[in-house]
Amino acid sequence: MTALTWSEALALQQPQMDTTHREFVELLGAIEAALDGPVDTLHARYADFVAHTEAHFAQEDRWMATLGFAPENCHAFQHAHVLKVLHEVQSADPGPKVLGVLVTELALWFPQHAQSMDAALAQVMADCGFDPASGRLDRTLAEAVTTCGTGSCGT
């Protein structure tokens, strides 16, 4: 069974974000599919996933900066934390057991992240008239966002 499958429940109605998220899910699935194969293939799939996730998070972090989120917002902090784990795992030359656990954990984490923090970002993008393709922004935020925008951060 696949740890995480793309579904419309993950869609945020922000085309660029949804495309990136669909790719994230597909690349996570590629790691899972490679768990029983040659370790070189497994490591290549993991490297692809890490590179995509770096670009994915950097893109969202740029959007948040353009919109006026504070640098210390918890959404960007969560991105940094996940990337730190991915890089630590990558530097440890992981085997199938470690990557299997990572796939399972990311499959649990990602829907919650997408449906809370990313959904809040997509809503702010829409509210501000932000076009991620052109970088055009109709209006900025009245004050910098330091939380994830969902109220779940306790602030």
Steps between C-alpha positions, in 0.01 A plus 500: 500500500619850418576719801354812335297540184402828339133580537285806457492525880859627472416754229501864609364654179828683445629344176874551548487379860281203409740396221797517735313306767396231252867465400599474868254213547618326181867528598425369849326207332806443282713459813248256640494302173882479507523365855525138382738569212869579460630745760648723225152544352356569844763766567437659158125520570573652840739756348229596248251543785740712708581727204131544422415570864775761524358680194141451621565652842718779359217594264247522782748687720552757219125540467466556873779761494335682206164498678648645820526200729759559772822302449438311825153375406429142604421382146854583384636356825327170426650496151846554648449222753387247240792590272742456791368149558514417128861617478603312815345181365665554161844547656459176699489290178165348603376154423148382422395471864582864583350632176190287554446665837561842347245435224242395759563807715491742207178338377346578839646852522433630150116496488480689828760752384330550164149528642601747771812705430496477120124556488547815708778616266279436196222703661734793576625481140141525375409776747801708395448440129839333474584334168787257563580467128565872449573605857229768470351599832187718521535582868730415789404378843407758761746339742764230476381144560705321762267203546406238244176687440276224634484589866643157586836640604368631826553862406 
